[in-house]
Amino acid sequence: MEEDYYAILKVPREASADEIQKSYRKLAAKYHPDMNQGNKKARETFQKVQRAYEVLNDPEKRKLYDKFGSSFEGAGSSGPGGPQWRSAGPGGVEIDFSQFFGGGGGGGGGAGGDPFSEIFKQFGGGGAGPGNGGKRGGRRSHRGADITHAIDIPFKDAIIGGEVSLKLDRPGGQSETITVRIPPGVADGQTIRVRGQGEPGGGVPGDLLLTVRVGGHSFYTRRDNDLIVRVPVSLGEAVGGAKVDVPTPWGVIAMKIPAGTSGGKRLRIKGHGVRSRKGEGDLFVEVQIVLPATLTDEQRRLAEKFDALQPVTPRAELQW
């Protein structure tokens, strides 16, 4: 079935090289398998986008495509001695030189007067001359350089995922704003690779490498895939026990504080920590007893009486 590479890349047939590269980057980021885990349709679309860009980004291949369509690689010349080539996948095009050497009506390997010398040039060099040694297959197109960038994201987005917009400077003084998806569970210092958003090359552009810097949180901290949240409770709640609402990344939980809970005690909620590809962590609720900023004389006497009724030695094990 004939494929319209211009339609696949969503550009008009008269699109410039810059327009083709810009559209390719957006589509590659949207349909990349890393961003669409388990989505077979997205993977197929990504492969079509890659193939269309490989052809339209190369001036010679684009010229052949405009003349012969998506079957241009099998078009060859009108005679039996004309060149034949076949696709070698997204990485490049493989040329079959077998008909040019040894029997068969292709003539010698010289480039002089060869109407296909320009075609061979785009695939990495002509026939079996010095330096080629009759090697089968062309060189891969030069890959563009990677771009490194640091991004700051909120603590919340690092846990549940989110999106960040970036403004990138492109060749020719142009700028482009792209949106990058932040996967759930990304850690501080981790690198996110965005395929095809690096520097343009002779064929395949490089990647964009984003180093993540995660902001802090007023109550939450992270340890690997576990989360620790400091939950303030009153003296009465700690002494008599209570149920308190604890906001978590996965919804609000009614947490039971047992009677007689001391400050600093941690209560575990299984499975409510970070949820990433590496697994699922737990949530630890750390109790913090909060006293009034000012106490009356009566309140102090009641506290002293409480201590007298229930003597404890809280610093018995404290040592250097």
C-alpha positions in Angstrom: 0.0 0.0 0.0 1.3 3.4 -1.0 2.3 5.5 2.0 2.2 9.3 2.0 5.3 10.3 4.0 4.3 13.9 4.0 0.9 13.0 5.6 2.6 10.8 8.1 4.9 13.7 9.2 1.9 16.1 8.9 3.7 18.6 6.6 2.8 19.9 3.1 4.8 18.5 0.1 6.6 21.9 -0.3 7.7 21.8 3.4 11.2 23.0 4.2 13.9 20.9 5.9 13.4 22.8 9.1 9.6 22.2 9.0 10.1 18.5 8.5 12.6 18.3 11.4 10.3 20.3 13.7 7.3 18.1 13.0 9.3 14.9 13.3 10.6 15.9 16.8 7.0 16.5 18.0 5.7 13.3 16.6 8.7 11.2 17.8 8.2 12.5 21.3 4.5 11.9 21.2 4.6 8.3 19.9 7.9 7.1 21.3 7.6 3.6 22.9 9.1 4.8 26.2 6.2 7.2 26.5 3.6 4.7 25.4 4.3 1.5 27.3 2.4 -1.5 25.9 0.7 0.6 23.2 1.1 -1.3 19.9 -0.5 1.3 17.8 1.8 4.0 19.1 4.8 1.9 18.4 3.7 1.3 14.8 3.0 5.0 14.3 6.5 5.8 15.7 8.1 3.4 13.2 6.2 5.0 10.3 7.3 8.5 11.5 10.9 7.3 11.7 10.8 5.8 8.2 9.1 8.9 6.7 11.7 11.2 8.3 14.6 9.1 7.1 13.4 9.6 3.5 12.2 13.2 3.6 15.1 14.5 5.6 17.6 13.3 2.9 17.5 15.6 -0.2 18.3 12.7 -2.6 15.9 10.2 -1.1 13.2 12.9 -1.0 13.8 13.6 -4.7 13.4 9.9 -5.6 10.3 9.6 -3.3 8.7 12.6 -5.0 9.2 10.9 -8.4 8.5 7.2 -7.6 6.5 7.3 -4.3 7.1 5.1 -1.2 8.2 2.2 -3.5 11.1 4.3 -4.9 13.6 1.9 -3.3 12.5 -0.9 -5.6 12.1 1.3 -8.7 15.7 1.1 -9.9 16.2 1.9 -13.6 14.3 0.8 -16.6 16.8 -1.7 -17.8 17.9 -5.1 -16.3 21.3 -3.8 -15.5 20.0 -0.9 -13.4 20.8 -0.7 -9.6 18.5 -2.3 -7.0 18.4 -1.5 -3.4 16.3 -2.5 -0.4 15.5 -1.1 3.0 17.8 -2.1 5.8 15.4 -0.8 8.5 15.3 2.5 10.3 19.1 2.7 10.6 19.8 3.2 6.9 19.6 1.6 3.4 21.5 -1.4 2.2 22.6 -1.5 -1.4 22.9 -4.8 -3.3 26.1 -4.6 -5.4 26.1 -8.2 -6.5 24.8 -7.5 -10.0 27.7 -5.1 -10.7 30.6 -7.4 -10.1 31.2 -10.8 -11.8 28.7 -11.8 -14.5 25.6 -9.8 -15.3 25.0 -6.8 -17.4 26.0 -4.0 -15.1 29.4 -3.2 -16.5 32.5 -2.4 -14.4 32.5 -0.6 -11.0 33.8 2.8 -12.3 31.8 5.9 -11.5 32.6 7.8 -14.7 29.4 8.3 -16.7 27.4 6.2 -14.3 23.9 7.7 -14.1 23.6 6.3 -10.6 26.8 7.7 -9.1 24.9 10.4 -7.2 22.5 7.8 -5.8 25.5 5.7 -4.5 27.0 8.9 -3.0 24.1 9.4 -0.7 24.5 5.8 0.6 28.1 6.2 1.5 30.1 5.8 -1.8 30.0 4.2 -5.2 31.2 0.8 -6.5 34.0 -1.5 -5.6 36.8 1.0 -6.0 39.8 1.5 -3.7 38.8 2.0 -0.1 35.5 0.3 -0.7 36.8 -3.2 -1.3 33.4 -4.2 -2.7 31.9 -3.9 0.8 28.2 -4.6 0.8 26.0 -2.0 2.5 26.3 1.8 2.9 27.4 3.8 5.9 24.8 5.0 8.4 24.0 8.6 8.3 25.7 10.7 10.9 23.7 11.0 14.2 23.1 14.4 15.7 24.6 15.3 19.1 22.7 14.9 22.3 21.5 18.0 24.3 21.7 18.0 28.1 19.4 20.1 30.2 18.4 20.3 33.9 14.8 20.7 34.9 13.3 21.5 38.3 10.0 19.8 39.2 7.8 19.8 42.3 8.0 17.0 44.8 4.4 16.0 43.9 5.2 15.6 40.2 8.1 13.4 41.0 5.8 11.0 42.8 2.6 10.9 40.7 4.0 12.2 37.4 3.3 15.3 35.4 4.4 17.5 32.5 7.0 20.2 32.0 7.4 22.7 29.1 10.8 23.5 27.8 12.0 26.2 25.4 14.8 24.9 23.2 17.1 26.9 20.8 17.2 25.4 17.4 19.6 26.0 14.5 19.0 29.1 12.5 18.2 31.2 15.6 14.7 29.5 16.0 13.3 28.5 19.3 10.8 25.7 20.0 8.7 24.9 23.0 8.1 21.2 23.7 6.2 19.4 26.4 7.9 16.4 28.2 6.0 13.9 30.3 7.5 13.2 33.8 7.0 9.5 34.6 5.7 8.6 38.1 8.4 7.8 40.6 11.3 9.7 39.0 14.1 10.3 41.5 16.2 13.4 42.1 19.3 13.3 39.9 17.8 10.8 37.5 18.0 11.4 33.7 15.1 11.4 31.3 15.9 10.7 27.7 13.6 12.3 25.0 14.3 10.6 21.7 14.9 12.8 18.6 14.9 16.1 20.4 18.7 16.7 20.2 20.8 18.4 17.6 19.9 17.5 14.0 22.5 15.3 12.2 22.9 14.0 8.6 20.1 11.6 9.2 19.0 10.9 12.7 18.8 13.7 15.3 20.3 13.2 18.8 18.4 13.0 22.0 17.5 15.4 24.7 18.9 14.3 28.1 17.0 15.9 31.1 18.6 15.8 34.6 15.8 16.0 37.1 16.1 18.2 40.2 13.2 17.5 42.7 12.0 20.2 45.0 11.3 19.7 48.7 8.0 19.3 50.6 6.8 20.8 53.8 5.8 17.5 55.4 6.9 14.7 53.1 10.4 13.2 52.5 11.5 10.3 50.3 13.8 7.3 51.0 14.1 5.1 47.9 10.5 4.1 47.2 9.3 4.8 50.7 7.6 8.0 51.7 7.7 9.6 55.2 5.1 12.1 56.3 5.2 14.1 59.5 1.7 14.3 61.0 1.1 16.8 63.8 -1.2 15.6 66.6 -2.3 17.3 69.9 -1.3 16.0 73.3 -4.8 14.8 73.9 -4.9 12.9 70.6 -1.5 11.2 71.5 -2.6 10.4 75.0 -6.1 9.2 74.4 -5.8 8.0 70.8 -7.6 9.4 67.7 -8.4 9.0 64.0 -6.7 11.7 61.9 -7.0 12.3 58.1 -3.6 11.9 56.3 -3.4 13.3 52.8 -1.3 11.0 50.6 -0.4 10.9 46.8 -3.1 8.3 46.4 -5.9 9.9 48.4 -6.8 10.8 51.9 -6.5 8.0 54.5 -8.1 7.9 58.0 -5.2 6.9 60.2 -5.7 5.5 63.7 -3.3 7.0 66.3 -3.1 4.4 69.2 -3.6 5.8 72.7 -0.2 6.6 74.4 1.6 7.2 71.1 4.9 9.1 71.7 6.3 11.8 69.4 8.5 10.4 66.7 6.8 7.0 66.5 6.3 5.8 62.9 3.2 4.0 61.8 3.4 2.1 58.5 0.8 2.1 55.6 1.7 -0.6 53.1 1.7 0.2 49.4 1.1 3.9 49.7 4.6 5.0 48.9 6.3 5.7 45.5 4.9 3.6 42.7 7.5 3.3 39.9 8.8 0.7 37.4 11.1 -0.6 40.1 8.3 -1.5 42.5 6.0 -0.1 45.1 7.1 1.5 48.4 5.3 2.1 51.7 4.2 5.2 53.6 5.4 5.9 57.1 3.4 8.3 59.3 5.7 10.0 61.8 3.8 11.3 64.8 4.7 14.8 66.0 3.1 16.0 69.2 2.2 19.7 69.0 1.8 21.7 72.2 0.2 25.2 72.5 2.6 28.1 72.1 1.6 29.4 75.5 0.3 27.5 78.6 -1.7 28.7 81.6 -0.6 28.0 85.1 -3.5 25.5 85.4 -2.3 23.7 82.3 1.2 23.4 83.6 -0.1 22.0 87.0 -2.2 19.4 85.1 0.9 18.4 83.1 3.0 18.0 86.3 0.2 16.0 87.9 0.0 13.7 84.8 3.8 13.1 85.1 3.5 12.3 88.8 0.7 9.8 88.2 2.6 8.0 85.4 6.4 8.4 86.0 8.6 7.7 82.9 12.3 7.9 82.2 12.3 9.1 78.5 16.1 9.6 78.4 17.2 6.4 80.1 18.9 5.2 76.9 20.2 8.5 75.7 24.0 8.4 75.3 26.9 9.7 73.2 
